[in-house]
Amino acid sequence: MTKGVAIPSVEDVRCPGCDSLAWRRLGERVIEAPDDGSKQGFRHLFVTEDGPFDWTCEACGYGATPGGHLDHMVSKVQSPAAGRRGPLAHG
């Protein structure tokens, strides 16, 4: 049986430095979504602006340790269009 990839909860991806949900890295952002009644409280966006190489909190500048638990959790956040393709691949 294939083990499914669990989508992280909002609490899994909150910044440990300031408790916000506003991550950015080169070409991507993960932000808190407005409360629209969905179970997923975040949104993944592809952006054209420059950004840091690793996930960094836009609110306080906290940097997720590359390869660490938080880095993996934020990287698992999917855009709605990526839902059928599985987790986003990050090099």
VEXBAPA-498924 format. One record per residue: x, y, z of N, C-alpha, C in turn; residue number from 1. Coordinates in nm, 2 decimals, m for minus. Layout:
BEGIN
+--------+--------+--------+--------+--------+--------+--------+--------+--------+------+
|    n_X |    n_Y |    n_Z |   ca_X |   ca_Y |   ca_Z |    c_X |    c_Y |    c_Z | fido |
+--------+--------+--------+--------+--------+--------+--------+--------+--------+------+
|      X |      Y |      Z |      X |      Y |      Z |      X |      Y |      Z |  NUM |
...
+--------+--------+--------+--------+--------+--------+--------+--------+--------+------+
This chain:
BEGIN
+--------+--------+--------+--------+--------+--------+--------+--------+--------+------+
|    n_X |    n_Y |    n_Z |   ca_X |   ca_Y |   ca_Z |    c_X |    c_Y |    c_Z | fido |
+--------+--------+--------+--------+--------+--------+--------+--------+--------+------+
|   0.08 |  m0.12 |   0.00 |   0.00 |   0.00 |   0.00 |   0.09 |   0.12 |   0.00 |    1 |
|   0.06 |   0.22 |  m0.08 |   0.13 |   0.34 |  m0.09 |   0.09 |   0.44 |   0.02 |    2 |
|   0.19 |   0.49 |   0.09 |   0.16 |   0.59 |   0.19 |   0.13 |   0.72 |   0.13 |    3 |
|   0.02 |   0.78 |   0.17 |  m0.02 |   0.91 |   0.11 |   0.06 |   1.03 |   0.18 |    4 |
|   0.07 |   1.14 |   0.11 |   0.14 |   1.25 |   0.16 |   0.03 |   1.34 |   0.23 |    5 |
|   0.05 |   1.36 |   0.36 |  m0.05 |   1.44 |   0.43 |  m0.02 |   1.59 |   0.41 |    6 |
|  m0.12 |   1.66 |   0.38 |  m0.11 |   1.81 |   0.37 |  m0.10 |   1.86 |   0.51 |    7 |
|   0.00 |   1.95 |   0.54 |   0.02 |   2.00 |   0.67 |  m0.10 |   2.09 |   0.72 |    8 |
|  m0.12 |   2.10 |   0.85 |  m0.22 |   2.19 |   0.90 |  m0.16 |   2.33 |   0.91 |    9 |
|  m0.25 |   2.43 |   0.93 |  m0.20 |   2.57 |   0.95 |  m0.10 |   2.57 |   1.06 |   10 |
|  m0.13 |   2.50 |   1.17 |  m0.03 |   2.51 |   1.28 |   0.10 |   2.45 |   1.25 |   11 |
|   0.11 |   2.36 |   1.16 |   0.24 |   2.30 |   1.11 |   0.33 |   2.40 |   1.04 |   12 |
|   0.26 |   2.50 |   0.98 |   0.34 |   2.59 |   0.90 |   0.35 |   2.73 |   0.95 |   13 |
|   0.30 |   2.76 |   1.07 |   0.31 |   2.89 |   1.14 |   0.46 |   2.91 |   1.17 |   14 |
|   0.50 |   3.04 |   1.17 |   0.64 |   3.08 |   1.20 |   0.66 |   3.06 |   1.35 |   15 |
|   0.76 |   2.99 |   1.39 |   0.79 |   2.98 |   1.54 |   0.84 |   3.11 |   1.60 |   16 |
|   0.89 |   3.20 |   1.51 |   0.94 |   3.33 |   1.56 |   0.83 |   3.43 |   1.60 |   17 |
|   0.72 |   3.43 |   1.52 |   0.62 |   3.53 |   1.54 |   0.47 |   3.48 |   1.52 |   18 |
|   0.46 |   3.35 |   1.49 |   0.33 |   3.29 |   1.48 |   0.25 |   3.33 |   1.35 |   19 |
|   0.31 |   3.40 |   1.26 |   0.24 |   3.44 |   1.14 |   0.25 |   3.32 |   1.03 |   20 |
|   0.18 |   3.34 |   0.93 |   0.18 |   3.25 |   0.82 |   0.21 |   3.33 |   0.69 |   21 |
|   0.33 |   3.36 |   0.67 |   0.37 |   3.45 |   0.55 |   0.51 |   3.41 |   0.51 |   22 |
|   0.52 |   3.30 |   0.44 |   0.65 |   3.25 |   0.40 |   0.68 |   3.29 |   0.25 |   23 |
|   0.81 |   3.30 |   0.23 |   0.85 |   3.34 |   0.09 |   0.99 |   3.27 |   0.06 |   24 |
|   1.00 |   3.23 |  m0.06 |   1.13 |   3.19 |  m0.11 |   1.12 |   3.21 |  m0.26 |   25 |
|   1.24 |   3.20 |  m0.33 |   1.25 |   3.24 |  m0.47 |   1.14 |   3.18 |  m0.55 |   26 |
|   1.05 |   3.26 |  m0.60 |   0.94 |   3.22 |  m0.69 |   0.82 |   3.17 |  m0.62 |   27 |
|   0.81 |   3.16 |  m0.49 |   0.70 |   3.11 |  m0.42 |   0.66 |   3.19 |  m0.30 |   28 |
|   0.54 |   3.18 |  m0.26 |   0.49 |   3.24 |  m0.13 |   0.39 |   3.14 |  m0.08 |   29 |
|   0.38 |   3.13 |   0.05 |   0.28 |   3.06 |   0.13 |   0.22 |   3.16 |   0.23 |   30 |
|   0.10 |   3.19 |   0.21 |   0.03 |   3.29 |   0.29 |  m0.09 |   3.24 |   0.36 |   31 |
|  m0.14 |   3.30 |   0.46 |  m0.26 |   3.26 |   0.53 |  m0.38 |   3.31 |   0.44 |   32 |
|  m0.47 |   3.22 |   0.42 |  m0.59 |   3.25 |   0.33 |  m0.70 |   3.31 |   0.42 |   33 |
|  m0.78 |   3.39 |   0.36 |  m0.89 |   3.44 |   0.44 |  m0.98 |   3.33 |   0.48 |   34 |
|  m1.05 |   3.34 |   0.59 |  m1.14 |   3.24 |   0.64 |  m1.26 |   3.23 |   0.54 |   35 |
|  m1.25 |   3.13 |   0.46 |  m1.36 |   3.11 |   0.36 |  m1.44 |   2.98 |   0.39 |   36 |
|  m1.42 |   2.93 |   0.51 |  m1.49 |   2.81 |   0.55 |  m1.42 |   2.68 |   0.50 |   37 |
|  m1.31 |   2.69 |   0.43 |  m1.24 |   2.57 |   0.39 |  m1.15 |   2.52 |   0.50 |   38 |
|  m1.12 |   2.39 |   0.50 |  m1.03 |   2.34 |   0.60 |  m0.89 |   2.38 |   0.59 |   39 |
|  m0.85 |   2.42 |   0.47 |  m0.71 |   2.46 |   0.44 |  m0.70 |   2.61 |   0.46 |   40 |
|  m0.62 |   2.65 |   0.56 |  m0.62 |   2.79 |   0.59 |  m0.50 |   2.86 |   0.53 |   41 |
|  m0.44 |   2.81 |   0.42 |  m0.32 |   2.88 |   0.36 |  m0.34 |   2.86 |   0.21 |   42 |
|  m0.25 |   2.94 |   0.14 |  m0.25 |   2.94 |   0.00 |  m0.11 |   2.94 |  m0.05 |   43 |
|  m0.08 |   2.87 |  m0.15 |   0.05 |   2.86 |  m0.22 |   0.04 |   2.94 |  m0.35 |   44 |
|   0.13 |   3.03 |  m0.37 |   0.13 |   3.11 |  m0.49 |   0.27 |   3.10 |  m0.55 |   45 |
|   0.27 |   3.10 |  m0.69 |   0.39 |   3.12 |  m0.76 |   0.40 |   3.26 |  m0.79 |   46 |
|   0.52 |   3.32 |  m0.77 |   0.54 |   3.47 |  m0.79 |   0.66 |   3.49 |  m0.88 |   47 |
|   0.66 |   3.61 |  m0.94 |   0.78 |   3.64 |  m1.02 |   0.88 |   3.72 |  m0.95 |   48 |
|   0.85 |   3.77 |  m0.83 |   0.94 |   3.86 |  m0.76 |   1.06 |   3.77 |  m0.71 |   49 |
|   1.17 |   3.84 |  m0.69 |   1.29 |   3.77 |  m0.63 |   1.26 |   3.75 |  m0.48 |   50 |
|   1.33 |   3.65 |  m0.43 |   1.31 |   3.62 |  m0.28 |   1.43 |   3.54 |  m0.24 |   51 |
|   1.43 |   3.51 |  m0.11 |   1.54 |   3.43 |  m0.06 |   1.54 |   3.29 |  m0.11 |   52 |
|   1.65 |   3.22 |  m0.11 |   1.66 |   3.09 |  m0.16 |   1.58 |   2.99 |  m0.07 |   53 |
|   1.58 |   3.01 |   0.06 |   1.51 |   2.92 |   0.15 |   1.39 |   2.99 |   0.21 |   54 |
|   1.30 |   2.91 |   0.26 |   1.17 |   2.97 |   0.32 |   1.21 |   3.06 |   0.43 |   55 |
|   1.16 |   3.19 |   0.42 |   1.18 |   3.29 |   0.52 |   1.05 |   3.36 |   0.55 |   56 |
|   1.03 |   3.39 |   0.68 |   0.91 |   3.45 |   0.72 |   0.91 |   3.60 |   0.68 |   57 |
|   0.81 |   3.64 |   0.61 |   0.80 |   3.78 |   0.56 |   0.77 |   3.88 |   0.68 |   58 |
|   0.72 |   3.83 |   0.78 |   0.68 |   3.92 |   0.90 |   0.80 |   3.95 |   0.99 |   59 |
|   0.88 |   3.84 |   1.02 |   0.99 |   3.87 |   1.12 |   1.13 |   3.83 |   1.06 |   60 |
|   1.14 |   3.77 |   0.95 |   1.27 |   3.73 |   0.89 |   1.32 |   3.59 |   0.94 |   61 |
|   1.24 |   3.52 |   1.01 |   1.28 |   3.39 |   1.06 |   1.31 |   3.30 |   0.94 |   62 |
|   1.42 |   3.23 |   0.94 |   1.45 |   3.14 |   0.83 |   1.44 |   2.99 |   0.87 |   63 |
|   1.36 |   2.92 |   0.79 |   1.34 |   2.77 |   0.81 |   1.47 |   2.70 |   0.78 |   64 |
|   1.52 |   2.62 |   0.87 |   1.64 |   2.54 |   0.84 |   1.63 |   2.45 |   0.72 |   65 |
|   1.71 |   2.47 |   0.62 |   1.70 |   2.38 |   0.50 |   1.71 |   2.23 |   0.54 |   66 |
|   1.61 |   2.16 |   0.49 |   1.60 |   2.01 |   0.52 |   1.54 |   1.98 |   0.65 |   67 |
|   1.50 |   2.08 |   0.73 |   1.44 |   2.06 |   0.86 |   1.29 |   2.04 |   0.85 |   68 |
|   1.23 |   2.01 |   0.97 |   1.09 |   1.98 |   0.97 |   1.00 |   2.09 |   0.92 |   69 |
|   1.03 |   2.21 |   0.96 |   0.95 |   2.33 |   0.91 |   0.96 |   2.34 |   0.76 |   70 |
|   1.08 |   2.33 |   0.71 |   1.11 |   2.34 |   0.57 |   1.03 |   2.24 |   0.49 |   71 |
|   1.02 |   2.12 |   0.54 |   0.94 |   2.01 |   0.47 |   0.79 |   2.04 |   0.48 |   72 |
|   0.75 |   2.09 |   0.60 |   0.60 |   2.12 |   0.61 |   0.56 |   2.23 |   0.52 |   73 |
|   0.64 |   2.34 |   0.51 |   0.60 |   2.45 |   0.42 |   0.61 |   2.41 |   0.28 |   74 |
|   0.71 |   2.33 |   0.25 |   0.72 |   2.28 |   0.11 |   0.61 |   2.19 |   0.06 |   75 |
|   0.54 |   2.12 |   0.16 |   0.43 |   2.03 |   0.13 |   0.30 |   2.11 |   0.09 |   76 |
|   0.29 |   2.24 |   0.13 |   0.17 |   2.32 |   0.10 |   0.15 |   2.32 |  m0.05 |   77 |
|   0.03 |   2.29 |  m0.10 |   0.00 |   2.28 |  m0.24 |  m0.09 |   2.39 |  m0.28 |   78 |
|  m0.07 |   2.43 |  m0.41 |  m0.17 |   2.52 |  m0.47 |  m0.29 |   2.44 |  m0.50 |   79 |
|  m0.40 |   2.50 |  m0.51 |  m0.52 |   2.42 |  m0.55 |  m0.50 |   2.35 |  m0.69 |   80 |
|  m0.43 |   2.41 |  m0.78 |  m0.41 |   2.34 |  m0.91 |  m0.32 |   2.22 |  m0.90 |   81 |
|  m0.24 |   2.22 |  m0.80 |  m0.14 |   2.11 |  m0.78 |  m0.20 |   1.99 |  m0.71 |   82 |
|  m0.32 |   2.00 |  m0.66 |  m0.38 |   1.90 |  m0.58 |  m0.38 |   1.76 |  m0.64 |   83 |
|  m0.39 |   1.75 |  m0.77 |  m0.39 |   1.62 |  m0.83 |  m0.25 |   1.57 |  m0.87 |   84 |
|  m0.16 |   1.66 |  m0.86 |  m0.02 |   1.62 |  m0.90 |   0.06 |   1.58 |  m0.78 |   85 |
|   0.01 |   1.59 |  m0.66 |   0.09 |   1.56 |  m0.54 |   0.16 |   1.68 |  m0.49 |   86 |
|   0.26 |   1.67 |  m0.40 |   0.33 |   1.78 |  m0.34 |   0.41 |   1.85 |  m0.44 |   87 |
|   0.44 |   1.97 |  m0.42 |   0.52 |   2.05 |  m0.51 |   0.67 |   2.00 |  m0.50 |   88 |
|   0.73 |   1.98 |  m0.61 |   0.87 |   1.94 |  m0.60 |   0.96 |   2.06 |  m0.59 |   89 |
|   1.05 |   2.04 |  m0.49 |   1.15 |   2.15 |  m0.47 |   1.29 |   2.09 |  m0.48 |   90 |
|   1.37 |   2.16 |  m0.55 |   1.51 |   2.11 |  m0.57 |   1.60 |   2.14 |  m0.46 |   91 |
+--------+--------+--------+--------+--------+--------+--------+--------+--------+------+
